[in-house]
């Protein structure tokens, strides 16, 4: 009888052990270091800092983020020299897939379809001249109104040399036969846009390229101050030709038409991480999978940064304040990450 009782007790205890839920680790990253990178465009530094601080809450020591251009980052993350960044733009960055696929991967999304690109014109000029597409800048009266340097062409705030958007804009100028009608300004983007904002405040017409998230759409609000205009038809560089459908987007606030033929594919802003790192760090992998940052928060921070609050200390404080103000949401992500490490 005693042996039977012992046996039954052992069975019961083993059943309890199997049935007991796994206990989440409070600090699954303790003793581990994450080497983090961030993009060269400062509009992506706010959400990079948020993710850094969240990884810190999981117990990780986070080195960086080290600021890298696209090509060196994708090479470094494939080789394991850095572990991750949260500044991937896809499909814009599809050209880098051969450099990292098999060794690194996209996981989760900072902002799904949150990255728009296109051309904007001040609302007053859209209404005055009936501007709908880039083709309208072939009209002499429109060129004259937007010619700020006296060369006979409409001035466009474009992208500095080497940026991915520069390739697309240059392609558009040829595809739509606009070389004789539009002058692309390729100086430092923030300085050029500051000039455009000042011109708008002075009541002058402006034409500019931008992307979201960016401080520009907080300073010059689509639908109120400016309007997204269309391209005559979708015409993408050869390496992006299969993304034509993504360059026509429905529901773009402040566009002259719906759906809006922006001429640039909408992008997901995503984390890209080394595959071995993800396998070895399930808590970090789960955090990247479930976390997301609302676009209005990024717009607001980008505007504050452009107004002078853009130091490293400012960005750290802005990220900490956003986390504190969204504690319930963040706690849900942290709990899922801790559970994934059990």
C-alpha positions as CSV (number, residue, x, y, z in Angstrom):
1,X,0.0,0.0,0.0
2,X,2.9,2.4,0.9
3,X,4.6,1.7,-2.5
4,X,1.3,2.3,-4.3
5,X,0.8,5.6,-2.5
6,X,4.4,6.6,-3.3
7,X,3.8,5.8,-7.0
8,X,0.5,7.7,-7.1
9,X,2.2,10.7,-5.4
10,X,5.1,10.7,-7.9
11,X,2.7,10.5,-10.8
12,X,0.6,13.4,-9.4
13,X,3.7,15.5,-8.9
14,X,5.0,14.9,-12.4
15,X,1.6,15.8,-13.8
16,X,1.7,19.0,-11.9
17,X,5.2,19.8,-13.1
18,X,4.2,19.2,-16.7
19,X,1.0,21.2,-16.4
20,X,2.5,24.2,-14.6
21,X,2.8,27.2,-16.9
22,X,6.3,28.4,-17.8
23,X,7.4,31.4,-15.7
24,X,8.5,34.4,-17.8
25,X,12.1,35.5,-17.2
26,X,12.2,39.0,-15.8
27,X,15.5,39.9,-17.6
28,X,16.0,37.4,-20.4
29,X,18.8,39.6,-21.9
30,X,20.9,39.8,-18.8
31,X,24.5,39.2,-19.6
32,X,24.0,39.6,-23.3
33,X,25.0,42.5,-25.6
34,X,23.1,43.8,-28.6
35,X,25.1,45.7,-31.3
36,X,22.6,48.0,-32.8
37,X,22.8,50.2,-35.9
38,X,20.7,53.1,-37.1
39,X,20.2,54.8,-40.5
40,X,21.9,58.0,-41.6
41,X,18.5,59.8,-41.9
42,X,17.7,61.4,-38.5
43,X,13.9,60.9,-39.0
44,X,14.6,57.2,-38.1
45,X,16.5,57.9,-34.8
46,X,13.5,58.3,-32.6
47,X,12.1,54.9,-33.1
48,X,15.6,53.4,-33.0
49,X,16.0,54.9,-29.5
50,X,12.6,53.5,-28.4
51,X,13.6,50.0,-29.4
52,X,17.0,50.4,-27.7
53,X,15.3,51.4,-24.5
54,X,12.9,48.5,-24.7
55,X,15.7,46.0,-25.2
56,X,17.3,47.5,-22.1
57,X,14.1,46.8,-20.2
58,X,14.6,43.1,-21.1
59,X,18.0,43.2,-19.5
60,X,20.2,43.5,-22.6
61,X,23.2,45.8,-22.8
62,X,22.8,47.7,-26.0
63,X,25.8,49.0,-27.8
64,X,25.2,51.9,-30.2
65,X,23.3,52.5,-32.3
66,X,26.0,53.0,-34.8
67,X,25.0,55.2,-37.7
68,X,25.5,53.4,-41.0
69,X,24.6,53.9,-44.7
70,X,22.4,51.2,-46.3
71,X,25.1,49.1,-48.1
72,X,27.5,48.8,-45.1
73,X,24.6,48.0,-42.7
74,X,23.2,45.2,-44.8
75,X,26.6,43.7,-45.3
76,X,27.4,44.0,-41.6
77,X,24.1,42.5,-40.4
78,X,24.6,39.5,-42.7
79,X,28.1,39.0,-41.3
80,X,27.0,39.4,-37.7
81,X,29.1,42.5,-37.1
82,X,25.9,44.3,-36.0
83,X,22.8,42.5,-34.8
84,X,19.9,44.7,-36.0
85,X,18.4,48.0,-37.0
86,X,14.8,49.2,-37.2
87,X,15.3,51.4,-40.3
88,X,14.6,48.9,-43.1
89,X,12.5,50.4,-45.9
90,X,10.9,47.7,-48.1
91,X,10.4,47.4,-51.0
92,X,12.8,50.4,-51.5
93,X,15.6,48.3,-50.0
94,X,14.9,45.2,-52.0
95,X,18.1,45.9,-54.0
96,X,20.0,44.9,-50.8
97,X,18.3,41.5,-50.3
98,X,21.1,39.6,-52.1
99,X,23.5,41.0,-49.6
100,X,21.7,39.8,-46.5
101,X,19.1,37.1,-47.2
102,X,20.1,33.7,-45.7
103,X,22.1,35.4,-42.9
104,X,19.6,38.1,-41.8
105,X,15.9,38.7,-42.1
106,X,13.0,41.1,-41.7
107,X,11.0,40.6,-38.5
108,X,7.9,42.6,-37.5
109,X,7.2,46.2,-38.6
110,X,7.8,49.6,-37.0
111,X,5.1,51.1,-39.3
112,X,3.3,49.0,-41.9
113,X,2.9,50.9,-45.1
114,X,3.9,54.0,-43.1
115,X,6.5,55.2,-45.5
116,X,5.0,57.2,-48.4
117,X,7.1,59.1,-50.9
118,X,6.0,61.7,-53.4
119,X,5.8,65.3,-54.6
120,X,3.9,68.1,-52.9
121,X,2.8,71.6,-53.9
122,X,1.4,74.3,-51.7
123,X,-2.3,74.2,-51.7
124,X,-2.8,77.7,-52.8
125,X,-0.9,77.0,-56.1
126,X,-2.8,73.8,-56.6
127,X,-6.0,75.7,-56.6
128,X,-4.7,78.8,-58.5
129,X,-3.1,76.8,-61.4
130,X,-5.2,73.7,-61.3
131,X,-2.1,71.5,-60.7
132,X,-2.8,67.8,-60.6
133,X,0.4,66.1,-61.9
134,X,4.0,66.7,-62.7
135,X,3.0,67.3,-66.3
136,X,1.5,70.6,-65.2
137,X,5.0,71.9,-64.7
138,X,5.5,71.9,-68.5
139,X,3.1,74.9,-68.6
140,X,5.0,78.2,-68.9
141,X,2.9,80.0,-66.3
142,X,3.5,77.2,-63.7
143,X,7.2,77.1,-64.4
144,X,7.5,80.9,-64.0
145,X,5.6,80.8,-60.7
146,X,7.9,78.1,-59.2
147,X,11.2,79.5,-60.6
148,X,13.0,80.9,-57.6
149,X,16.5,81.2,-59.1
150,X,15.6,82.7,-62.5
151,X,16.8,79.8,-64.7
152,X,13.4,79.5,-66.4
153,X,12.6,76.1,-64.7
154,X,10.4,75.3,-61.7
155,X,12.5,74.5,-58.7
156,X,12.0,71.2,-57.0
157,X,13.5,70.3,-53.6
158,X,14.8,66.9,-54.4
159,X,17.3,64.5,-52.8
160,X,21.0,64.7,-52.3
161,X,23.3,62.6,-54.4
162,X,23.5,58.9,-53.3
163,X,20.1,58.8,-51.7
164,X,17.7,56.1,-53.0
165,X,15.1,58.7,-53.7
166,X,17.5,60.6,-56.0
167,X,17.6,57.6,-58.3
168,X,13.8,57.6,-58.6
169,X,13.5,61.4,-59.1
170,X,16.2,61.3,-61.8
171,X,14.3,58.5,-63.5
172,X,11.1,60.5,-63.3
173,X,12.7,63.6,-64.9
174,X,13.6,61.5,-67.9
175,X,10.5,59.3,-68.1
176,X,8.1,62.3,-68.0
177,X,10.4,64.5,-70.2
178,X,10.8,67.2,-67.5
179,X,14.5,68.0,-67.8
180,X,13.7,71.3,-69.6
181,X,10.9,72.2,-67.1
182,X,12.1,71.3,-63.6
183,X,15.3,72.0,-61.8
184,X,16.0,69.5,-59.0
185,X,17.7,71.0,-56.0
186,X,20.1,68.4,-54.5
187,X,21.6,70.4,-51.7
188,X,21.4,69.2,-48.0
189,X,17.7,68.2,-47.7
190,X,16.9,69.7,-44.3
191,X,18.4,73.1,-45.3
192,X,16.6,73.1,-48.7
193,X,13.3,72.2,-47.0
194,X,13.8,75.0,-44.4
195,X,14.1,77.4,-47.3
196,X,10.9,76.0,-48.8
197,X,9.0,76.4,-45.5
198,X,10.2,80.0,-45.3
199,X,9.1,80.6,-48.9
200,X,5.7,79.1,-48.1
201,X,5.3,81.3,-45.1
202,X,6.1,84.3,-47.3
203,X,3.3,83.2,-49.7
204,X,5.5,81.9,-52.5
205,X,4.8,78.7,-54.4
206,X,6.8,75.6,-53.5
207,X,7.3,72.2,-55.0
208,X,9.1,69.5,-53.0
209,X,9.7,65.8,-52.6
210,X,9.3,64.2,-49.2
211,X,8.7,61.0,-47.5
212,X,6.9,59.9,-44.3
213,X,7.7,59.8,-41.5
214,X,9.3,63.2,-41.7
215,X,9.1,66.6,-40.0
216,X,8.0,68.1,-43.2
217,X,4.5,66.7,-43.0
218,X,4.1,68.1,-39.5
219,X,5.3,71.5,-40.6
220,X,3.4,71.6,-43.9
221,X,0.3,69.5,-43.4
222,X,-1.1,67.7,-46.4
223,X,-4.6,68.8,-47.1
224,X,-4.2,72.0,-45.1
225,X,-0.9,73.7,-46.3
226,X,0.1,71.5,-49.2
227,X,-1.2,68.7,-51.4
228,X,0.3,65.5,-52.7
229,X,0.2,65.7,-56.5
230,X,0.4,62.7,-58.9
231,X,2.8,61.5,-61.6
232,X,1.3,61.3,-65.1
233,X,1.6,57.5,-64.9
234,X,3.6,55.0,-62.9
235,X,7.1,54.7,-64.3
236,X,9.6,53.1,-62.0
237,X,13.3,52.3,-62.4
238,X,13.9,48.9,-63.9
239,X,14.8,47.2,-60.6
240,X,11.5,48.4,-59.1
241,X,9.2,47.8,-62.1
242,X,7.4,44.9,-60.4
243,X,6.3,47.2,-57.7
244,X,4.1,49.4,-59.9
245,X,0.8,48.4,-58.1
246,X,2.3,49.7,-54.8
247,X,2.8,53.1,-56.3
248,X,-0.9,53.8,-56.5
249,X,-2.3,54.2,-53.0
250,X,-5.8,54.7,-51.8
251,X,-6.8,56.9,-48.9
252,X,-3.8,59.2,-49.0
253,X,-4.8,62.3,-47.0
254,X,-4.2,65.5,-48.8
255,X,-3.8,64.0,-52.3
256,X,-5.4,65.7,-55.3
257,X,-7.0,62.3,-56.2
258,X,-8.1,59.0,-54.6
259,X,-6.5,56.6,-55.2
260,X,-3.3,58.6,-55.5
261,X,-0.7,57.8,-58.2
262,X,2.3,58.9,-56.1
263,X,4.8,57.3,-58.4
264,X,6.8,55.7,-55.5
265,X,5.8,52.4,-53.9
266,X,4.6,52.6,-50.4
267,X,7.1,51.2,-48.0
268,X,7.0,49.2,-44.7
269,X,9.5,50.5,-42.1
270,X,10.8,47.3,-40.6
271,X,13.5,45.8,-38.3
272,X,16.2,43.8,-40.0
273,X,18.2,41.4,-37.8
274,X,20.9,38.8,-38.0
275,X,19.2,35.4,-38.1
276,X,21.6,33.7,-35.7
277,X,21.0,36.6,-33.2
278,X,17.2,36.1,-33.5
279,X,17.6,32.3,-32.9
280,X,19.8,32.9,-29.8
281,X,17.6,35.7,-28.4
282,X,13.9,34.7,-28.6
283,X,13.0,37.6,-26.3
284,X,14.5,40.2,-28.6
285,X,13.0,38.4,-31.6
286,X,9.5,38.6,-30.1
287,X,9.9,42.2,-29.2
288,X,10.8,43.1,-32.8
289,X,7.9,41.0,-33.9
290,X,5.2,42.7,-31.8
291,X,6.3,46.3,-31.3
292,X,5.1,49.1,-33.6
293,X,5.3,52.9,-33.3
294,X,2.3,55.1,-34.3
295,X,3.2,57.4,-37.2
296,X,1.7,60.5,-35.5
297,X,4.2,60.1,-32.7
298,X,7.1,59.9,-35.2
299,X,5.8,63.0,-37.0
300,X,5.6,64.9,-33.8
301,X,9.1,64.0,-32.7
302,X,10.6,64.7,-36.1
303,X,9.0,68.2,-35.9
304,X,10.5,68.8,-32.5
305,X,13.9,67.6,-33.7
306,X,13.8,70.0,-36.6
307,X,12.9,72.8,-34.3
308,X,16.2,72.2,-32.4
309,X,15.4,69.4,-30.0
310,X,17.6,66.9,-31.9
311,X,20.6,66.2,-29.7
312,X,21.3,62.6,-28.5
313,X,20.0,63.6,-25.1
314,X,16.9,65.1,-26.5
315,X,16.1,61.9,-28.5
316,X,16.7,59.7,-25.5
317,X,14.3,61.9,-23.4
318,X,11.7,61.9,-26.2
319,X,11.8,58.1,-26.4
320,X,11.6,57.7,-22.7
321,X,8.6,60.0,-22.5
322,X,6.8,58.2,-25.3
323,X,7.4,54.9,-23.5
324,X,6.2,56.3,-20.2
325,X,3.1,57.8,-21.8
326,X,2.3,54.5,-23.5
327,X,3.2,52.2,-20.6
328,X,0.2,49.8,-20.9
329,X,0.9,49.2,-24.6
330,X,4.7,48.8,-24.0
331,X,4.1,46.4,-21.0
332,X,2.2,44.1,-23.3
333,X,5.1,43.9,-25.7
334,X,7.6,43.4,-22.8
335,X,5.5,40.6,-21.3
336,X,5.2,38.8,-24.6
337,X,9.0,39.1,-25.1
338,X,9.7,37.7,-21.6
339,X,7.3,34.8,-22.1
340,X,9.0,33.9,-25.4
341,X,12.3,33.4,-23.5
342,X,10.8,30.9,-21.0
